[in-house]
């Protein structure tokens, strides 16, 4: 399924982009027809680094990145991430702290963490 040429792709970010789950999100989103991966967020120790420098790729094949504008890692905080849709690959304890910050800031959060799976307002 593809997006009509006249329709722009939706800008998205990945939280926890350097971990294995984050890498899976990146691999799926880098050439997605509906989404444009515009930001990658990671821990403070990786912030400001290029993705290929901070990330030890663990999946079988690495997607062709091609400098899509998200090559520098930003802080995992809503003040640093402009995308209003975020895919979170954060570990549950960190997700419990960080994901609500994004939700309160108006972002739509798709999470892989177990932190909020049983909440009444989570589909």
TIMI-2910 file (N, C-alpha, C, CB; in pm, 1 decimal, decimal comma, always signed):
<rs>
+----------+----------+----------+----------+----------+----------+----------+----------+----------+----------+----------+----------+------+
!      n_x !      n_y !      n_z !     ca_x !     ca_y !     ca_z !      c_x !      c_y !      c_z !     cb_x !     cb_y !     cb_z ! resn !
+----------+----------+----------+----------+----------+----------+----------+----------+----------+----------+----------+----------+------+
!    +84,6 !   -116,1 !     +0,0 !     +0,0 !     +0,0 !     +0,0 !    +89,8 !   +123,3 !     +0,0 !    -96,6 !     -0,7 !   +121,6 !  Unk !
!    +61,8 !   +218,6 !    -83,3 !   +146,0 !   +337,1 !    -89,4 !    +63,3 !   +463,3 !    -68,9 !   +220,1 !   +343,4 !   -223,0 !  Unk !
!   +132,7 !   +568,9 !    -33,5 !    +70,5 !   +698,6 !    -12,0 !    +70,2 !   +772,1 !   -145,4 !   +145,2 !   +780,9 !    +98,7 !  Unk !
!    -39,8 !   +838,8 !   -180,1 !    -40,1 !   +916,5 !   -303,9 !    +73,8 !  +1017,8 !   -304,1 !   -174,9 !   +988,0 !   -322,4 !  Unk !
!   +129,7 !  +1043,1 !   -420,9 !   +244,5 !  +1133,7 !   -433,5 !   +215,7 !  +1271,8 !   -376,5 !   +285,1 !  +1146,5 !   -579,0 !  Unk !
!    +91,6 !  +1315,9 !   -380,5 !    +57,6 !  +1449,1 !   -331,7 !    +48,9 !  +1456,2 !   -180,0 !    -72,8 !  +1493,4 !   -391,3 !  Unk !
!    +51,3 !  +1343,4 !   -113,9 !    +35,7 !  +1339,6 !    +31,5 !   +173,2 !  +1324,3 !    +97,5 !    -58,9 !  +1223,1 !    +74,0 !  Unk !
!   +212,0 !  +1420,0 !   +181,0 !   +342,9 !  +1408,5 !   +247,5 !   +341,8 !  +1297,3 !   +352,3 !   +381,8 !  +1542,4 !   +313,4 !  Unk !
!   +458,3 !  +1238,1 !   +372,7 !   +470,0 !  +1136,1 !   +476,2 !   +464,1 !  +1201,7 !   +613,1 !   +600,9 !  +1055,7 !   +460,0 !  Unk !
!   +423,9 !  +1126,3 !   +711,4 !   +405,9 !  +1175,1 !   +848,7 !   +539,0 !  +1167,2 !   +922,1 !   +296,5 !  +1092,9 !   +923,9 !  Unk !
!   +586,7 !  +1279,6 !   +980,5 !   +714,0 !  +1276,0 !  +1052,7 !   +701,9 !  +1200,1 !  +1185,3 !   +763,6 !  +1418,5 !  +1078,6 !  Unk !
!   +798,4 !  +1110,5 !  +1209,6 !   +798,5 !  +1029,6 !  +1331,2 !   +939,1 !  +1023,9 !  +1389,9 !   +746,2 !   +887,0 !  +1302,2 !  Unk !
!   +944,8 !   +983,4 !  +1516,9 !  +1072,6 !   +966,3 !  +1586,5 !  +1075,2 !   +829,4 !  +1651,7 !  +1094,7 !  +1078,1 !  +1692,3 !  Unk !
!  +1195,7 !   +782,7 !  +1681,4 !  +1214,0 !   +657,5 !  +1756,1 !  +1287,2 !   +691,6 !  +1885,1 !  +1293,8 !   +550,0 !  +1671,7 !  Unk !
!  +1228,1 !   +652,7 !  +1998,1 !  +1290,8 !   +668,6 !  +2129,3 !  +1363,9 !   +539,3 !  +2162,0 !  +1185,1 !   +703,6 !  +2240,2 !  Unk !
!  +1486,5 !   +550,5 !  +2209,5 !  +1565,9 !   +430,8 !  +2237,5 !  +1615,6 !   +367,5 !  +2108,5 !  +1484,0 !   +329,3 !  +2317,7 !  Unk !
!  +1654,3 !   +450,6 !  +2014,6 !  +1687,0 !   +405,9 !  +1878,6 !  +1811,3 !   +318,7 !  +1867,6 !  +1704,6 !   +524,1 !  +1791,5 !  Unk !
!  +1901,8 !   +323,2 !  +1965,9 !  +2026,6 !   +248,1 !  +1952,5 !  +2016,9 !   +103,8 !  +2000,2 !  +2135,0 !   +317,4 !  +2028,2 !  Unk !
!  +1914,2 !    +69,8 !  +2076,4 !  +1897,2 !    -67,3 !  +2124,2 !  +1843,5 !   -158,2 !  +2014,5 !  +1803,6 !    -70,1 !  +2244,6 !  Unk !
!  +1835,6 !   -285,1 !  +2043,5 !  +1791,6 !   -382,1 !  +1943,7 !  +1648,5 !   -355,9 !  +1897,0 !  +1802,3 !   -522,6 !  +1999,8 !  Unk !
!  +1557,4 !   -327,5 !  +1990,1 !  +1419,0 !   -297,9 !  +1951,7 !  +1413,8 !   -166,3 !  +1873,8 !  +1327,1 !   -290,7 !  +2077,3 !  Unk !
!  +1491,2 !    -67,9 !  +1917,5 !  +1498,3 !    +58,2 !  +1844,8 !  +1549,4 !    +38,7 !  +1703,5 !  +1586,9 !   +156,1 !  +1918,3 !  Unk !
!  +1647,6 !    -47,6 !  +1687,9 !  +1701,0 !    -78,2 !  +1554,9 !  +1592,9 !   -140,8 !  +1467,3 !  +1822,7 !   -172,7 !  +1565,4 !  Unk !
!  +1509,9 !   -224,2 !  +1527,1 !  +1400,6 !   -286,6 !  +1451,5 !  +1302,9 !   -178,3 !  +1404,6 !  +1326,6 !   -393,8 !  +1538,4 !  Unk !
!  +1270,2 !    -83,4 !  +1492,2 !  +1183,4 !    +28,3 !  +1451,3 !  +1247,7 !   +106,4 !  +1335,8 !  +1156,1 !   +123,2 !  +1571,8 !  Unk !
!  +1375,3 !   +136,5 !  +1349,5 !  +1445,9 !   +211,3 !  +1245,2 !  +1440,8 !   +134,2 !  +1113,7 !  +1593,1 !   +238,3 !  +1286,6 !  Unk !
!  +1470,0 !     +5,8 !  +1118,4 !  +1469,8 !    -76,0 !   +997,1 !  +1333,2 !    -75,6 !   +929,6 !  +1511,1 !   -219,1 !  +1029,8 !  Unk !
!  +1227,5 !    -74,8 !  +1009,1 !  +1091,3 !    -76,2 !   +954,2 !  +1047,6 !    +61,8 !   +903,1 !   +992,9 !   -125,1 !  +1060,4 !  Unk !
!  +1097,4 !   +166,8 !   +964,8 !  +1049,4 !   +301,3 !   +932,7 !  +1131,9 !   +375,5 !   +828,2 !  +1045,6 !   +382,3 !  +1056,3 !  Unk !
!  +1255,8 !   +336,4 !   +807,7 !  +1346,3 !   +413,8 !   +723,2 !  +1293,5 !   +430,4 !   +580,4 !  +1482,5 !   +347,3 !   +719,7 !  Unk !
!  +1222,4 !   +334,2 !   +530,0 !  +1166,8 !   +343,5 !   +394,9 !  +1014,9 !   +324,7 !   +393,5 !  +1232,2 !   +239,8 !   +304,6 !  Unk !
!   +950,8 !   +353,9 !   +505,0 !   +806,7 !   +333,6 !   +516,2 !   +732,5 !   +431,5 !   +424,6 !   +760,5 !   +350,9 !   +663,2 !  Unk !
!   +629,8 !   +385,6 !   +354,4 !   +560,0 !   +474,7 !   +261,7 !   +474,4 !   +582,4 !   +329,3 !   +473,3 !   +393,3 !   +171,8 !  Unk !
!   +434,6 !   +562,7 !   +454,9 !   +349,1 !   +659,6 !   +522,3 !   +424,2 !   +749,6 !   +618,8 !   +240,8 !   +588,3 !   +595,7 !  Unk !
!   +533,4 !   +697,7 !   +675,4 !   +606,5 !   +770,4 !   +779,0 !   +743,2 !   +814,2 !   +729,7 !   +621,3 !   +684,4 !   +903,9 !  Unk !
!   +786,2 !   +931,3 !   +776,6 !   +921,5 !   +978,8 !   +749,6 !   +995,4 !   +983,4 !   +882,7 !   +920,7 !  +1119,9 !   +679,2 !  Unk !
!  +1098,8 !   +905,5 !   +895,3 !  +1177,5 !   +900,2 !  +1018,5 !  +1264,7 !  +1024,7 !  +1024,7 !  +1264,6 !   +770,0 !  +1025,3 !  Unk !
!  +1227,0 !  +1119,2 !  +1112,2 !  +1296,0 !  +1248,3 !  +1116,3 !  +1384,9 !  +1266,5 !  +1238,1 !  +1195,8 !  +1358,6 !  +1112,3 !  Unk !
!  +1363,2 !  +1185,2 !  +1342,6 !  +1444,5 !  +1200,6 !  +1464,1 !  +1468,2 !  +1066,7 !  +1531,0 !  +1377,1 !  +1296,6 !  +1562,5 !  Unk !
!  +1587,3 !  +1054,1 !  +1584,7 !  +1624,0 !   +937,8 !  +1663,7 !  +1667,7 !   +987,3 !  +1800,3 !  +1736,7 !   +854,1 !  +1594,6 !  Unk !
!  +1610,3 !   +930,0 !  +1904,2 !  +1643,2 !   +972,4 !  +2040,0 !  +1705,1 !   +857,0 !  +2116,5 !  +1518,3 !  +1024,5 !  +2113,2 !  Unk !
!  +1796,7 !   +892,1 !  +2206,0 !  +1866,4 !   +790,3 !  +2284,7 !  +1907,0 !   +848,1 !  +2419,2 !  +1990,3 !   +737,1 !  +2209,1 !  Unk !
!  +1982,3 !   +771,6 !  +2493,6 !  +2026,9 !   +813,0 !  +2626,6 !  +2122,3 !   +931,8 !  +2618,0 !  +2094,8 !   +696,1 !  +2699,0 !  Unk !
!  +2147,7 !   +991,3 !  +2732,7 !  +2237,5 !  +1107,7 !  +2739,3 !  +2377,6 !  +1074,3 !  +2687,5 !  +2246,7 !  +1159,4 !  +2883,7 !  Unk !
!  +2422,9 !   +951,7 !  +2709,6 !  +2558,8 !   +917,7 !  +2665,2 !  +2570,7 !   +913,6 !  +2513,0 !  +2600,5 !   +783,2 !  +2723,3 !  Unk !
!  +2458,7 !   +897,0 !  +2443,1 !  +2460,0 !   +892,5 !  +2296,6 !  +2415,2 !  +1023,5 !  +2232,5 !  +2371,4 !   +780,5 !  +2248,2 !  Unk !
!  +2354,2 !  +1110,5 !  +2310,3 !  +2301,4 !  +1236,3 !  +2257,8 !  +2409,8 !  +1315,5 !  +2184,1 !  +2242,6 !  +1320,7 !  +2371,6 !  Unk !
!  +2376,4 !  +1363,3 !  +2064,4 !  +2468,0 !  +1443,1 !  +1984,3 !  +2557,2 !  +1362,2 !  +1892,3 !  +2552,3 !  +1524,8 !  +2073,1 !  Unk !
!  +2567,9 !  +1232,9 !  +1916,5 !  +2650,2 !  +1147,6 !  +1830,9 !  +2574,2 !  +1112,1 !  +1703,4 !  +2692,4 !  +1019,4 !  +1905,9 !  Unk !
!  +2650,5 !  +1076,8 !  +1600,2 !  +2587,4 !  +1023,2 !  +1480,4 !  +2534,2 !   +884,8 !  +1512,9 !  +2687,0 !  +1018,5 !  +1360,6 !  Unk !
!  +2422,7 !   +849,2 !  +1451,1 !  +2359,1 !   +719,7 !  +1478,0 !  +2455,3 !   +604,7 !  +1452,9 !  +2234,1 !   +702,6 !  +1391,6 !  Unk !
!  +2527,1 !   +608,6 !  +1343,0 !  +2617,7 !   +497,8 !  +1311,3 !  +2735,5 !   +489,0 !  +1408,1 !  +2669,4 !   +512,4 !  +1169,7 !  Unk !
!  +2768,9 !   +597,7 !  +1477,2 !  +2875,8 !   +595,9 !  +1577,9 !  +2826,3 !   +539,7 !  +1711,0 !  +2931,9 !   +737,3 !  +1598,7 !  Unk !
!  +2703,2 !   +572,4 !  +1746,7 !  +2649,9 !   +534,0 !  +1877,2 !  +2583,8 !   +396,8 !  +1878,0 !  +2551,1 !   +636,4 !  +1922,9 !  Unk !
!  +2551,6 !   +346,8 !  +1761,3 !  +2472,7 !   +225,0 !  +1752,1 !  +2556,2 !   +107,7 !  +1701,7 !  +2353,3 !   +246,9 !  +1661,0 !  Unk !
!  +2565,9 !     +3,4 !  +1782,9 !  +2628,7 !   -121,3 !  +1739,2 !  +2516,9 !   -206,4 !  +1679,6 !  +2703,2 !   -196,4 !  +1859,0 !  Unk !
!  +2507,3 !   -207,8 !  +1547,0 !  +2395,4 !   -273,5 !  +1479,2 !  +2393,8 !   -422,3 !  +1510,4 !  +2403,5 !   -251,4 !  +1327,4 !  Unk !
!  +2278,1 !   -474,1 !  +1554,1 !  +2266,9 !   -613,1 !  +1597,5 !  +2177,6 !   -698,8 !  +1507,9 !  +2214,7 !   -617,4 !  +1737,2 !  Unk !
!  +2104,7 !   -637,6 !  +1417,2 !  +2015,6 !   -713,9 !  +1330,3 !  +2092,9 !   -771,6 !  +1212,8 !  +1900,2 !   -625,9 !  +1280,1 !  Unk !
!  +2031,4 !   -865,8 !  +1144,4 !  +2099,2 !   -935,1 !  +1034,2 !  +2142,4 !   -840,7 !   +922,8 !  +2008,8 !  -1041,7 !   +977,1 !  Unk !
!  +2057,1 !   -747,1 !   +888,6 !  +2094,8 !   -652,8 !   +782,7 !  +2064,6 !   -510,3 !   +827,9 !  +2019,6 !   -685,0 !   +650,2 !  Unk !
!  +2151,6 !   -421,7 !   +789,4 !  +2137,8 !   -281,4 !   +827,4 !  +2075,2 !   -205,2 !   +710,5 !  +2276,3 !   -219,6 !   +867,0 !  Unk !
!  +1969,4 !   -125,1 !   +737,9 !  +1906,1 !    -52,2 !   +628,0 !  +1999,0 !    +55,2 !   +573,8 !  +1774,2 !    +10,6 !   +673,9 !  Unk !
!  +1981,8 !    +85,7 !   +449,1 !  +2057,9 !   +193,7 !   +388,8 !  +2003,7 !   +324,2 !   +444,3 !  +2049,7 !   +190,1 !   +232,5 !  Unk !
!  +2085,1 !   +392,6 !   +521,6 !  +2037,1 !   +511,5 !   +591,7 !  +2032,9 !   +632,3 !   +500,7 !  +2124,5 !   +540,9 !   +711,6 !  Unk !
!  +2142,5 !   +664,9 !   +437,7 !  +2144,9 !   +772,7 !   +340,3 !  +2126,5 !   +912,3 !   +395,7 !  +2042,2 !   +748,8 !   +241,3 !  Unk !
!  +2160,6 !   +936,3 !   +521,4 !  +2152,9 !  +1070,2 !   +579,2 !  +2016,4 !  +1133,3 !   +568,8 !  +2251,7 !  +1158,5 !   +513,8 !  Unk !
!  +1915,1 !  +1067,1 !   +618,1 !  +1777,7 !  +1112,4 !   +604,4 !  +1740,6 !  +1226,7 !   +699,2 !  +1685,6 !   +997,4 !   +627,0 !  Unk !
!  +1835,7 !  +1296,8 !   +752,8 !  +1804,1 !  +1408,4 !   +840,6 !  +1798,1 !  +1370,0 !   +987,0 !  +1674,4 !  +1468,7 !   +800,2 !  Unk !
!  +1793,8 !  +1242,9 !  +1015,8 !  +1786,6 !  +1196,5 !  +1154,1 !  +1916,4 !  +1128,3 !  +1191,9 !  +1667,5 !  +1100,8 !  +1174,1 !  Unk !
!  +2026,7 !  +1176,0 !  +1137,8 !  +2152,6 !  +1106,0 !  +1160,7 !  +2218,3 !  +1139,3 !  +1293,7 !  +2247,3 !  +1137,2 !  +1050,6 !  Unk !
!  +2177,8 !  +1248,0 !  +1360,7 !  +2229,8 !  +1282,9 !  +1493,2 !  +2126,4 !  +1249,0 !  +1599,1 !  +2267,6 !  +1432,9 !  +1500,4 !  Unk !
!  +2171,0 !  +1184,5 !  +1704,1 !  +2080,4 !  +1146,3 !  +1812,1 !  +2046,2 !  +1265,8 !  +1899,5 !  +2142,1 !  +1035,5 !  +1896,7 !  Unk !
!  +1921,3 !  +1273,1 !  +1939,0 !  +1875,1 !  +1379,2 !  +2028,0 !  +1837,5 !  +1317,7 !  +2162,0 !  +1754,6 !  +1456,1 !  +1966,4 !  Unk !
!  +1815,9 !  +1403,9 !  +2261,4 !  +1776,8 !  +1357,5 !  +2394,4 !  +1638,4 !  +1293,4 !  +2388,7 !  +1778,2 !  +1474,3 !  +2495,9 !  Unk !
!  +1616,7 !  +1200,7 !  +2475,9 !  +1488,8 !  +1130,0 !  +2483,5 !  +1393,8 !  +1210,5 !  +2572,2 !  +1507,6 !   +984,5 !  +2538,9 !  Unk !
!  +1359,8 !  +1329,0 !  +2525,0 !  +1274,8 !  +1422,0 !  +2600,0 !  +1190,8 !  +1501,2 !  +2501,8 !  +1359,9 !  +1517,4 !  +2689,5 !  Unk !
!  +1065,8 !  +1532,6 !  +2537,6 !   +979,3 !  +1605,2 !  +2443,8 !  +1032,3 !  +1742,9 !  +2402,0 !   +843,9 !  +1622,1 !  +2504,9 !  Unk !
!  +1118,6 !  +1803,0 !  +2482,5 !  +1176,9 !  +1931,8 !  +2443,6 !  +1275,1 !  +1916,7 !  +2327,9 !  +1247,3 !  +1996,1 !  +2563,0 !  Unk !
!  +1330,0 !  +1796,1 !  +2309,5 !  +1430,3 !  +1772,5 !  +2205,5 !  +1372,3 !  +1707,4 !  +2079,9 !  +1540,8 !  +1685,6 !  +2260,4 !  Unk !
!  +1255,4 !  +1644,3 !  +2092,8 !  +1193,8 !  +1571,9 !  +1981,8 !  +1075,1 !  +1651,8 !  +1929,5 !  +1149,1 !  +1429,5 !  +2025,8 !  Unk !
!  +1080,6 !  +1688,4 !  +1802,6 !   +973,1 !  +1769,4 !  +1743,4 !   +859,5 !  +1685,3 !  +1686,4 !  +1029,4 !  +1857,3 !  +1634,3 !  Unk !
!   +887,1 !  +1561,5 !  +1646,8 !   +784,4 !  +1476,1 !  +1587,1 !   +671,1 !  +1454,2 !  +1686,7 !   +844,4 !  +1340,5 !  +1542,7 !  Unk !
!   +549,2 !  +1454,6 !  +1639,1 !   +432,5 !  +1437,7 !  +1725,4 !   +390,3 !  +1291,3 !  +1734,8 !   +316,4 !  +1522,1 !  +1674,0 !  Unk !
!   +456,0 !  +1205,2 !  +1658,4 !   +434,0 !  +1061,2 !  +1669,6 !   +568,3 !   +998,1 !  +1702,4 !   +372,1 !  +1000,5 !  +1537,5 !  Unk !
!   +571,7 !   +920,6 !  +1812,7 !   +695,9 !   +856,6 !  +1853,5 !   +673,4 !   +707,6 !  +1872,0 !   +750,1 !   +919,6 !  +1983,0 !  Unk !
!   +771,5 !   +631,4 !  +1827,6 !   +774,7 !   +488,0 !  +1848,9 !   +877,2 !   +464,3 !  +1958,5 !   +809,6 !   +408,7 !  +1716,4 !  Unk !
!   +832,1 !   +409,5 !  +2070,9 !   +918,8 !   +393,5 !  +2186,4 !   +971,5 !   +251,7 !  +2198,6 !   +845,1 !   +431,8 !  +2312,3 !  Unk !
!  +1103,9 !   +241,0 !  +2203,0 !  +1172,0 !   +113,5 !  +2223,8 !  +1243,4 !   +115,1 !  +2358,1 !  +1272,1 !    +85,0 !  +2109,3 !  Unk !
!  +1193,5 !   +194,2 !  +2449,5 !  +1256,5 !   +208,5 !  +2580,7 !  +1226,2 !    +89,0 !  +2669,8 !  +1209,8 !   +337,2 !  +2648,6 !  Unk !
!  +1320,2 !    +55,9 !  +2758,4 !  +1296,3 !    -47,3 !  +2859,1 !  +1184,4 !     +0,7 !  +2950,9 !  +1426,6 !    -79,0 !  +2940,6 !  Unk !
!  +1108,1 !    -92,7 !  +3006,8 !   +990,0 !    -59,6 !  +3086,0 !  +1013,6 !    +44,3 !  +3196,6 !   +936,7 !   -184,1 !  +3147,2 !  Unk !
!  +1118,4 !    +32,5 !  +3279,9 !  +1135,9 !   +132,3 !  +3386,1 !  +1157,9 !   +274,2 !  +3330,4 !  +1254,0 !    +93,0 !  +3474,8 !  Unk !
!  +1230,6 !   +284,4 !  +3222,0 !  +1254,4 !   +415,7 !  +3160,9 !  +1128,4 !   +462,6 !  +3090,0 !  +1373,6 !   +410,3 !  +3061,8 !  Unk !
!  +1059,8 !   +371,1 !  +3022,7 !   +935,1 !   +405,3 !  +2953,6 !   +831,9 !   +460,2 !  +3051,7 !   +878,4 !   +282,2 !  +2880,8 !  Unk !
!   +827,2 !   +403,4 !  +3171,7 !   +730,2 !   +448,6 !  +3272,5 !   +752,0 !   +596,1 !  +3307,0 !   +740,8 !   +362,2 !  +3400,2 !  Unk !
!   +875,8 !   +641,9 !  +3299,4 !   +906,8 !   +782,0 !  +3328,7 !   +892,7 !   +871,2 !  +3204,8 !  +1048,5 !   +793,4 !  +3384,7 !  Unk !
!   +943,3 !   +825,6 !  +3091,7 !   +958,0 !   +911,0 !  +2973,3 !   +832,4 !   +918,2 !  +2886,9 !  +1072,3 !   +861,5 !  +2889,7 !  Unk !
!   +766,2 !   +806,4 !  +2863,5 !   +650,4 !   +806,4 !  +2773,6 !   +538,8 !   +901,2 !  +2817,6 !   +595,3 !   +667,0 !  +2762,7 !  Unk !
!   +506,6 !   +910,1 !  +2947,8 !   +403,1 !  +1006,8 !  +2988,0 !   +441,7 !  +1151,8 !  +2958,0 !   +374,3 !   +992,4 !  +3136,3 !  Unk !
!   +570,8 !  +1182,9 !  +2961,4 !   +614,6 !  +1318,5 !  +2927,3 !   +577,5 !  +1351,0 !  +2782,8 !   +767,2 !  +1333,6 !  +2948,5 !  Unk !
!   +597,9 !  +1254,5 !  +2693,8 !   +563,0 !  +1274,8 !  +2553,3 !   +412,2 !  +1284,4 !  +2536,2 !   +618,8 !  +1161,0 !  +2466,8 !  Unk !
!   +338,2 !  +1197,9 !  +2603,8 !   +191,7 !  +1200,1 !  +2593,2 !   +135,7 !  +1333,0 !  +2644,2 !   +130,1 !  +1082,5 !  +2672,5 !  Unk !
!   +186,4 !  +1380,7 !  +2757,1 !   +139,4 !  +1510,0 !  +2810,9 !   +175,9 !  +1626,7 !  +2719,6 !   +198,2 !  +1533,9 !  +2950,2 !  Unk !
!   +283,7 !  +1611,2 !  +2643,5 !   +326,1 !  +1716,3 !  +2550,2 !   +247,6 !  +1708,6 !  +2418,6 !   +477,6 !  +1704,9 !  +2522,2 !  Unk !
!   +155,8 !  +1612,5 !  +2407,3 !    +70,6 !  +1603,5 !  +2289,4 !   +114,8 !  +1502,7 !  +2185,3 !    +62,0 !  +1734,9 !  +2226,4 !  Unk !
!   +217,0 !  +1424,1 !  +2214,8 !   +263,7 !  +1324,0 !  +2118,5 !   +177,7 !  +1197,7 !  +2128,2 !   +413,1 !  +1289,8 !  +2143,0 !  Unk !
!   +167,2 !  +1129,0 !  +2016,7 !   +107,0 !   +996,2 !  +2014,1 !   +222,9 !   +898,7 !  +2032,6 !    +25,9 !   +968,7 !  +1878,6 !  Unk !
!   +211,5 !   +811,8 !  +2132,1 !   +320,7 !   +721,5 !  +2166,9 !   +281,8 !   +577,7 !  +2136,8 !   +358,6 !   +736,6 !  +2315,0 !  Unk !
!   +359,7 !   +513,5 !  +2050,0 !   +346,3 !   +370,6 !  +2023,7 !   +461,2 !   +303,9 !  +2097,3 !   +348,0 !   +337,4 !  +1868,0 !  Unk !
!   +427,7 !   +221,8 !  +2195,8 !   +530,5 !   +167,4 !  +2284,1 !   +545,5 !    +16,8 !  +2271,4 !   +499,3 !   +202,5 !  +2426,5 !  Unk !
!   +668,6 !    -28,5 !  +2280,9 !   +698,6 !   -170,4 !  +2286,1 !   +712,6 !   -216,4 !  +2431,7 !   +827,1 !   -201,1 !  +2206,8 !  Unk !
!   +719,3 !   -123,1 !  +2524,4 !   +740,8 !   -156,0 !  +2665,6 !   +613,5 !   -209,9 !  +2731,3 !   +790,1 !    -32,7 !  +2741,5 !  Unk !
!   +630,8 !   -284,8 !  +2837,7 !   +517,3 !   -340,3 !  +2910,7 !   +462,3 !   -244,4 !  +3015,8 !   +557,4 !   -469,7 !  +2976,6 !  Unk !
!   +524,0 !   -129,5 !  +3032,9 !   +493,3 !    -39,5 !  +3143,6 !   +346,3 !     -0,9 !  +3154,5 !   +574,5 !    +83,7 !  +3130,3 !  Unk !
!   +278,1 !    +19,1 !  +3043,3 !   +139,6 !    +67,9 !  +3048,0 !    +41,1 !    -23,3 !  +2976,4 !   +132,1 !   +205,4 !  +2987,6 !  Unk !
!    +77,9 !   -145,8 !  +2948,7 !     -8,0 !   -235,8 !  +2870,9 !   -143,2 !   -262,0 !  +2935,9 !    +62,4 !   -366,6 !  +2849,3 !  Unk !
!   -149,5 !   -262,9 !  +3066,1 !   -273,7 !   -296,9 !  +3133,9 !   -353,9 !   -174,3 !  +3179,1 !   -243,4 !   -383,6 !  +3252,6 !  Unk !
!   -312,6 !    -54,8 !  +3139,4 !   -385,3 !    +66,6 !  +3176,4 !   -518,4 !    +72,9 !  +3100,5 !   -299,6 !   +193,0 !  +3147,0 !  Unk !
!   -619,5 !   +129,6 !  +3164,2 !   -753,9 !   +135,9 !  +3105,8 !   -760,2 !   +217,0 !  +2976,7 !   -849,6 !   +194,5 !  +3205,6 !  Unk !
!   -674,2 !   +318,4 !  +2962,9 !   -681,0 !   +403,9 !  +2844,5 !   -584,7 !   +361,4 !  +2732,7 !   -652,0 !   +546,5 !  +2884,1 !  Unk !
!   -527,8 !   +242,5 !  +2744,7 !   -436,5 !   +191,2 !  +2641,9 !   -511,3 !    +84,6 !  +2561,8 !   -304,3 !   +132,3 !  +2705,8 !  Unk !
!   -520,5 !   +106,3 !  +2429,7 !   -594,7 !     +7,2 !  +2348,5 !   -522,4 !   -126,5 !  +2341,0 !   -617,1 !    +60,7 !  +2206,9 !  Unk !
+----------+----------+----------+----------+----------+----------+----------+----------+----------+----------+----------+----------+------+
</rs>
